Amino acid sequence: MSVIYLAEIKQLIELQKVDDERFATRQILENAPEEIAQLRKKYESVERRRDHILDKITHLNEQSKRLSSELSDDSAKIKKSKTKLMQAENTREYQAMVREVDNMEKSSSTREEEKTALEDELKNQNVLLTEIDKEYTALKSELEVKEGGLAEKIEKTEALLTTLDARRAESSKSISTPVFQRYEFIRKRLDHPVIVAIKDGVCTGCHIAVPPQVFIELQRGQQIMSCPNCQRLIFWDKHFEEEDTPVAAPENAEEQTETTENTVDKAEKNDSTKRRVKKARTEDEKGQDAETDAADTNASEEAAGADSEEA
Ligand SMILES: [Zn+2]
C-alpha cells in the first residue's frame, strides 16, 4: 500500500467533508424560500375558502334583511285588509276580501318558512367560519413568523457558507494540483458527492458492486481510482478502518443488495488482504502492538485481582 496514495485519499476525504457541509448549507438556502412558498400556497387556499364562506354569509344576511322587510310589509297589508273587511257592503264583496286576506296570509307564511331556512343556513355557515378561522389564523401567524425569519436565516446561512469556503480553500492547499483538478473535474460534472467508500465491494455512491479486478486493484492502494459505474473517486473503507471511517452519505442506503455468494467471496478476499497489510507493517508498529499486548495483560491481571478480592 502506497503511503502517498493514502495521504492523498485522506486529503480528498477531508475536502469532501467540507464540500458535504457546503452542499447541505446550499440545500438550506435553496429550500428555505420553497418551504415558505408552499406554506403561502396553503394559506392562500384556506383564505379563498374563508372568503367564499364570508361571501355566502353576506349574501344570506342580505336575503334575510329583504325577507324581514317583506314580512313587515305583509303584516301591514293584512292588517289593512282586515280593517277593510268591516266596510264590506255585501256578502260577495266580503267573501272576496276574505279570500284575499287568506292568500296574503299564505304567501306571508311561505316567506316565514323561507326566512327560517335561511337562518338555519346562516348558522351552519357561521359554524364553518369559526372552524376555518382557527386554521386561517394559525397559518397566517406561522407564515408571518417564517417570512420574517427568512431574511435572517438566509443571512446566517450565507455567512456559514463563507466560512466553509475559507475552510475549503485551506483543505485544498495541501492537495497536489493534478489530484485536486481531478476532484474538481468530477465535482462540476456529477451529482454530490465526489469521493465515496467502497464497502463490501459495493460503491456507496451508486450502490453497484465494482468488478472484482477493480476491487483487487483498489485494495492494493497504489493509485486513485474511479467507480467504473458512476465515475466517482473511490477508496476502500477498510484502509481507514482504524480511524473514524468517513463514509459519504449515500442517497439510497436501503437499496444496497447483493447475493450471499458475493458477500462470502468478498469477505474471504478482505481477510486475505488484511493479512497482507498486517505483514507489511513496520517494525515500529509491531513495537506498538507489543505495548498494547502488555497493557491487555495488565488489565486482565487487574481484573483477576478484583475477582479474587471479591471472593
Ligand atoms: Zn459508483
Residues whose N, C-alpha, C, O or C-beta is under 5 A from the ligand:
A	BS01	ZN	C203 G205 C206 C227 N229 C230 Q231
